[in-house]
């Protein structure tokens, strides 16, 4: 490969371990001069931008267990367990995802181009910490199974993304999502606003869930926002304000004020903080206004 702006040839060494143990051992051996690679789509973007690539690429695509997806039963609850190497295209088209986690399918439909979805993995989108699929996964209460060289352990996705080093000493193996129960008073939504629809990173990506009782009182709510210039954020103060409201609510203005007070995204080269704030507020208020 020829790096942009550099006349010299650059050939990283690519390793192909066939087990988690071997992959982790290679990472410990090369440490900061290495990275894991699966679909490679994010790394390709880095190359195009001239960002330095480590000398050692540890490809985990031969670890078969990380490509499986299946329904599992645990503690009287059904989960869809998704291997980290499952492609976004598979998440978009396989019936098991349509039937059990339709919000995830809706999110993946809005991510990237078909060519990228064919290669990009759900694990890679999470490892990026700013992936467009993350808001939907947090709303779905996703948990990650990680391997630390000795054992597997489980941690909530919403906790993992707060730590910039959560994958520095572990490998993301799979994602477990509670199956979405089809209830008439359980409403999910996912919206992405980008410069060129699905073919670019988002300005803002918003996902939410509202659960109402028989009296149309909102008993549970989850609102998550992320974008290409900021990490996923859960709007916990706004959630507390919304909880207990009766649908249809006449407090839309107060909800908007709560969002504006809590959500302060950074500006970037493409859009201002105020623009992101207005978009986010309008989308969330609109979704609440549509609640049946």
C-alpha positions in Angstrom: 0.0 0.0 0.0 1.2 3.5 -0.7 0.3 6.0 2.0 -1.2 9.2 0.7 1.4 12.0 0.6 4.2 9.5 1.0 6.3 8.1 -1.7 7.4 5.1 0.3 5.7 1.7 0.2 4.0 0.7 3.5 3.3 -3.0 4.2 1.9 -3.8 7.6 2.2 -7.4 8.8 -1.2 -9.2 8.9 -1.7 -12.0 11.4 -4.5 -14.6 11.2 -5.1 -16.3 14.6 -7.9 -18.9 14.7 -8.8 -18.6 18.3 -9.4 -15.9 20.9 -6.5 -17.1 22.9 -4.1 -16.7 20.0 -5.5 -13.3 19.0 -5.1 -12.0 22.6 -1.6 -13.3 22.8 -0.6 -11.4 19.6 -2.2 -8.2 21.0 -0.2 -8.5 24.2 3.0 -9.2 22.2 2.7 -6.1 19.9 0.5 -4.0 22.1 0.3 -0.4 20.9 1.9 -1.3 17.5 -1.0 -3.4 16.6 -4.8 -3.4 16.2 -7.6 -5.9 15.6 -9.2 -5.9 12.2 -12.3 -7.6 10.9 -14.2 -5.9 8.1 -11.5 -3.2 7.9 -13.8 -0.5 6.8 -12.8 2.0 9.5 -9.2 1.3 8.9 -9.7 2.0 5.2 -11.1 5.4 6.1 -8.0 6.1 8.3 -5.7 5.1 5.5 -7.5 7.5 3.1 -7.1 10.3 5.6 -3.4 9.6 6.0 -3.7 8.4 9.6 -0.9 6.1 10.6 -1.7 2.4 10.6 0.0 0.0 13.1 2.7 -2.2 11.8 0.8 -5.3 12.9 -2.8 -6.0 11.9 -4.4 -8.9 13.9 -7.3 -10.2 11.7 -9.9 -12.0 13.8 -12.0 -13.0 10.8 -11.0 -16.7 11.1 -12.5 -17.1 14.7 -15.7 -18.9 13.7 -17.4 -18.5 17.1 -17.5 -14.8 16.6 -19.7 -15.1 13.5 -22.5 -17.0 15.1 -25.9 -15.4 16.0 -28.6 -17.3 17.9 -31.4 -17.0 20.4 -30.4 -18.0 24.0 -32.4 -18.3 27.2 -31.1 -16.9 30.5 -32.8 -16.1 33.7 -36.3 -16.7 32.2 -35.5 -14.1 29.4 -34.8 -14.6 25.7 -31.8 -12.9 24.2 -30.4 -12.6 20.7 -26.7 -13.2 20.9 -24.8 -11.7 18.0 -21.2 -12.6 17.3 -19.0 -9.4 17.0 -18.0 -10.5 13.4 -21.6 -10.5 12.2 -21.8 -8.1 9.2 -24.2 -5.2 9.2 -25.7 -6.6 6.0 -26.6 -9.8 7.8 -28.2 -7.8 10.6 -30.2 -6.0 8.0 -31.5 -9.0 6.1 -31.6 -12.1 8.2 -35.1 -13.0 9.5 -33.9 -13.7 13.0 -33.1 -10.0 13.4 -36.5 -8.8 11.8 -38.4 -11.0 14.2 -36.5 -10.2 17.4 -34.8 -6.9 17.3 -36.5 -4.8 14.6 -35.0 -1.5 16.0 -31.5 -2.8 15.2 -32.6 -3.6 11.7 -33.9 -0.1 11.3 -30.6 1.3 12.5 -28.5 -0.8 10.2 -30.6 0.3 7.2 -29.4 3.8 7.8 -25.7 3.0 8.0 -23.3 3.3 5.2 -23.5 2.0 1.6 -24.3 -1.6 0.6 -20.7 -2.3 -0.2 -19.6 -1.2 3.2 -22.4 -3.1 5.0 -21.2 -6.3 3.3 -17.8 -6.0 5.0 -18.4 -3.9 8.2 -19.2 -5.8 11.4 -21.4 -4.9 14.3 -18.5 -5.3 16.6 -16.4 -2.8 14.6 -19.2 -0.3 14.7 -19.3 -0.6 18.5 -15.5 -0.5 18.9 -15.5 2.9 17.1 -17.5 4.2 20.1 -19.3 6.6 17.8 -21.0 4.0 15.5 -24.5 4.8 14.4 -25.8 1.5 15.7 -24.8 2.3 19.3 -27.9 4.5 20.2 -30.2 1.7 19.2 -28.2 -0.9 21.1 -28.3 1.2 24.3 -32.0 1.7 24.0 -32.3 -2.1 23.6 -30.2 -2.6 26.8 -27.5 -4.5 25.0 -24.7 -6.2 26.9 -21.2 -7.0 25.6 -19.3 -10.3 26.2 -15.6 -9.5 26.4 -12.5 -11.7 26.7 -9.6 -10.5 28.8 -7.1 -13.3 28.1 -8.3 -15.4 31.0 -12.0 -15.5 30.9 -15.2 -14.1 29.4 -17.1 -11.4 31.3 -20.3 -9.4 30.5 -20.7 -5.6 30.8 -23.5 -3.2 29.7 -22.7 -1.4 26.5 -23.8 1.9 28.0 -21.0 1.5 30.6 -18.4 0.3 28.2 -18.5 3.4 25.9 -17.8 5.7 28.8 -14.3 4.2 28.9 -12.1 5.0 26.0 -9.9 2.0 26.9 -12.5 -0.6 27.3 -11.1 -2.6 24.5 -7.4 -2.0 25.2 -7.1 -5.1 27.3 -10.0 -7.2 26.0 -11.6 -8.5 22.8 -15.3 -7.9 22.0 -16.8 -11.4 21.4 -20.5 -10.9 21.2 -23.5 -8.7 21.8 -26.6 -9.9 23.7 -29.9 -8.1 23.3 -33.2 -8.9 25.1 -35.8 -9.8 22.5 -38.1 -6.9 21.7 -41.6 -7.9 23.0 -44.4 -6.9 20.7 -46.7 -4.8 22.9 -49.1 -2.2 21.7 -47.9 0.4 24.3 -44.2 -0.1 23.7 -42.8 2.3 21.1 -39.3 2.5 19.6 -37.8 4.9 17.2 -34.5 5.5 15.4 -33.5 8.6 13.3 -30.2 9.5 11.6 -29.5 13.0 10.2 -26.4 13.2 8.0 -25.0 15.3 5.2 -25.7 12.7 2.5 -28.2 10.3 4.1 -26.7 6.8 4.8 -23.4 7.3 3.0 -21.7 9.4 5.6 -21.2 9.7 9.4 -24.2 11.3 11.1 -24.6 14.9 12.3 -26.9 13.4 15.0 -28.3 9.9 15.5 -31.1 9.5 17.9 -32.9 6.5 19.3 -35.5 6.1 21.9 -38.1 3.9 23.7 -41.3 4.8 25.5 -43.3 2.2 27.5 -46.8 3.1 28.6 -49.3 1.4 30.9 -53.0 0.9 30.2 -53.7 4.4 31.3 -51.3 5.8 28.7 -48.9 6.9 31.4 -45.2 6.8 30.3 -43.7 4.4 32.8 -40.3 3.9 31.1 -38.3 6.0 28.7 -34.8 5.9 27.2 -33.3 8.6 24.9 -29.8 8.3 23.4 -28.0 10.7 21.0 -24.7 10.5 19.3 -22.9 12.0 16.3 -19.6 12.0 14.4 -18.1 14.6 16.8 -19.4 13.4 20.1 -19.9 10.2 22.0 -23.3 8.6 22.7 -25.2 10.5 25.4 -28.2 9.3 27.3 -30.6 12.2 28.2 -31.3 11.1 31.7 -32.7 14.4 33.0 -35.2 14.6 30.1 -36.1 11.0 30.7 -37.0 11.8 34.3 -39.1 14.7 33.2 -41.0 12.7 30.7 -41.6 9.7 33.0 -45.1 9.9 34.5 -46.6 12.1 31.7 -49.9 11.0 30.3 -50.2 10.7 26.5 -51.1 12.8 24.6 -49.1 15.3 26.6 -49.5 19.1 26.4 -46.0 19.7 27.8 -44.1 19.5 24.6 -42.6 22.9 25.1 -41.3 22.0 28.5 -39.8 18.7 27.1 -38.0 20.8 24.4 -36.6 23.1 27.1 -35.4 20.1 29.1 -33.6 18.7 26.0 -32.0 22.1 25.2 -30.8 22.5 28.8 -29.3 19.0 29.0 -27.9 18.4 25.5 -24.9 20.6 24.6 -23.1 19.0 21.6 -19.8 20.4 20.3 -19.6 22.3 17.0 -17.6 21.0 14.1 -16.6 21.9 10.6 -20.0 20.8 9.2 -22.6 22.0 11.8 -22.9 24.1 14.8 -23.8 23.0 18.3 -27.1 24.9 18.1 -28.0 23.2 14.8 -27.5 19.7 16.4 -29.4 20.8 19.4 -32.4 22.0 17.3 -32.5 18.9 15.2 -32.4 16.6 18.2 -35.0 18.5 20.1 -37.4 18.6 17.1 -37.0 14.9 16.4 -37.6 13.8 20.0 -40.6 16.1 20.5 -42.1 15.0 17.2 -41.8 11.3 18.2 -43.5 12.0 21.6 -46.3 13.9 19.8 -46.9 10.8 17.6 -47.4 8.5 20.6 -50.8 6.9 20.2 
